[in-house]
Amino acid sequence: MNRTVYFADKAVAFADAAPDGAWHVVPGAADSDLSRPKILKILESHNFVAVVCADPEAAFTAFAAEFAWVEAAGGVVVDSAGRWLMIHRNGRWDLPKGHLEAGESIEACAAREIEEETGVRGEVVRPLCETLHAYWFPKTGRWELKRTRWFELRTTEASVLQPQTEEGIERVVWCTPAEAAVHVRDAFPTIRCVAGAMKR
């Protein structure tokens, strides 16, 4: 399985062959090529880096070991009119998501986080995809690697939209699929992955 880790708008892929497109290819044979500092240095001058090696899963595992692993879930809530629930957070369009709590199922996490961040209660109908997002977290003083599992949810309730402002959420809106497609253009790549999964 090939893996892609996003650093905001940049990405590093672990693959057994060079991906199509404008990827900067790094041979993955030497351990030094897999270190977080090495990859971050390359990302300073390249937006897309591909670590190409015979065993991309082993290369990803070595790279991931340099991060604190975080589990999260979120999703796209669809109402009876076919509209998508989206949030505007810290100046960008996004989808609601959050950290998994101890003893919680990943589906329950998705539904809970969406309700906390938007005020909308939804029921999971299908899994969509997984994304990997790496970032420096100042509160803990560590690099974290977040795996978010995404779901499609449905709601038939007429909920009052309530943005969770303490999480940086400025707005919660219902969007037609066409409006959502416009919003997603300027969203993080992970959100574009979720939108693509909704079409499948």
Salt bridges, closest charged atoms under 4 A:
ASP9 OD1 - ARG92 NH2 2.99
ASP33 OD1 - LYS38 NZ 3.76
GLU44 OE1 - LYS41 NZ 3.40
GLU57 OE2 - ARG3 NH2 2.88
GLU71 OE2 - ARG147 NH2 2.71
GLU71 OE1 - ARG149 NH2 3.27
ASP79 OD2 - ARG83 NE 2.74
ASP94 OD2 - ARG89 NE 3.30
ASP94 OD2 - LYS97 NZ 3.32
GLU101 OE2 - ARG112 NH1 3.54
GLU104 OE2 - ARG112 NE 2.63
GLU113 OE2 - ARG112 NH1 3.03
GLU115 OE2 - ARG121 NH2 3.25
GLU116 OE2 - ARG112 NH1 3.25
GLU117 OE1 - ARG89 NH2 3.01
GLU130 OE1 - ARG147 NH1 3.83
GLU144 OE2 - ARG142 NE 2.86
GLU152 OE1 - ARG126 NE 2.55
GLU152 OE2 - ARG154 NH2 2.69
GLU170 OE1 - HIS88 ND1 2.62
